[in-house]
Amino acid sequence: MFAIVETGGKQYKVHQGMVLRVEKLDAAEGDQVVLDKVLVVDEDGECKVGTPFLPGAQVTARILRQGKARKILVFKYKAKKNYRRRRGHRQLFSEIMIQEISSGQEETAAAVE
């Protein structure tokens, strides 16, 4: 079972137990977060696609750590104009572990019965 979720303006293909780095989330280390912008859920070969998101689908994850990525240098330069600017940047990230993927169909099936 896998899902495609959107967070921080990027899309990630995730499965249960996976560890990945995403744009910084506003939560402390050890907290659980719910990613509710789920685009696709694949259960046992049955693929559900949202328009753009699946209603009721969510991915539960735990934040393992917050940190900063390696520094990159941004260098601006204009020839023959004596213009040079050098700046560094370190992007903030959250490292998360996917705990559960829910397609939202369990709640709908229980409500019908």
N, C-alpha and C positions, 0 to 999 in steps of 0.2 A: 504494500500500500504506500502510495506517495501522494504528495500534494504540491501545488505551485502556489506560493504565497507572495504577497507584495508587502514590503516594509522599507521605509527610507527611500522610496522612489525606485527601488530595484525589485526584481522578481527572482525568487529562489525555488529550486526544486528540492523538497525536503522529504525525509522519511523518518520513522521513529528511531530514536537513539542517535541521530545525526548531530554533530557539533559544527556550528558555523559562526562566522563573524558577520554582523549586520551593522548598519548605521546605529549610532548611540540611541538606546531606549531609555526613557525616564523611569527607571526603577533601580532598586538597590541590588547588590549581589545576593543571590539566593532566592530572590523573589520569583514568582511565577507570572508570566505575561501571556496574554491571549492574543494571537494574531488572527483577526477576523476578516481580513481582506484575502480570501481564498479564491483563486481563479479556477483551479482544476483539482479534482480529487479522483484518484484511480483506486478502486477497491476490487481486487480479484479480477482484473482485466476489464471491469466495467468502469468507463470513464465518464465523469460528470463535469460539464463545462459550464461556467457561469457567464452571465451577460451584464456587466463584466465580472461580478462576484457571485459566488454561490450563497443563497440565503441560508442562514443557520449553520453554515460550515465554519469550523474554527480549528486552529492549531494551538495547542498548549505547549509552552516552552519554559525552561528555567534559565535564569541568567547565571552563568558561571563566573564571569568577571567583566569588569569595565576597564577600558584601557585606551592607549593611544597607539596608532600605527607608527611605522618607521617614518622618519622625516624625509620629505621630498623637497628638492630645491626648485624654486620658480625663478627663472632668470629672464628678465626683459632686456632687450638690446636694440638700439637703432644705430645703424652704420653711419659713421661720419658726423654724428651729432653729439658725441660725448654723453650719451644717455645709457646708463646701465643700472639696473635694479636687481638685487638678489634678495630673495625672501625664502624662508623655510615654512613648511606647513606639516602639521601632524594631525591626521584625521582621527576623531574619537570613534570608538567602536564598542559594541557589546558582543560578548561571546555567549551564545545561547546553545542549549541542548534541547532538541525536540522530544517531548515526552508523549504526546498523544495527538492523533489526527482524527477529527470528528467531521463526518460529512453532513451532519444535520438531518439525515434521513431517519435516524433512530427516534428522534423526538416526534417527527411527523407520523411515523408508523404507530407510535404509542398513542398519539392523539386521536387517530382514526378509530382505534379499537375501543 
